[in-house]
């Protein structure tokens, strides 16, 4: 085990509900219709992918570019001051970084990843931060995890990935990483996908001890 790669939304930041709320609001305001399956489908998509989904599948009367800007601008406004960092997340990243190189592989746009890093003073500790905007395909494709490993200079199979969602777990598994699941209580992942994780934790704060037992 040479490195640890964290997801952001739902693992370090309590933002999955916020993304859902903002997207639902934009869909309602711009003539679209929310579908029951949309919440799970959208989790893990890159910005271009979910913006196209809002237009093509949910029927909002905006272009994909307008949809992306509208949602991200509102998310950035909600992040002003301090993002909703999960209890213990910042200390967990610091503790893990004392033993391993760490990275973030997230579906959030770079502006929100940087907002988290600056708010928590983790910019100098998290060596690599990759958004799915910067790769060919979002989760559940493995691209963002593979890019994070590449930038860290380690083999994907030597990385531990920490994930909460169905598509995130699938992405890390497809990258051949050892996966630790920290299920989101608001949007639980598919149990069959979660069962493929090496370990399942109740809280991100359990991660340093779990890693110590895996060495």
Secondary structure, DSSP 8 states (H G I E B T S, - for coil): --EEEE--BTTTB--HHHHHHHHHHHHHHTT----TTHHHHHTT--HHHHHHHHHHTT--SS-HHHHHHHHHHHHHHHHSS---B-TTHHHHHHHHHTTSEEEEEESS-HHHHHHHHHHHT-TTT--EEEEGGGSS--TTSSHHHHHHHHHHTS-GGGEEEEE-SHHHHHHHHHTT-EEEE---SSS---HHHHTTSSEE-SSGGGHHHHHHHH-
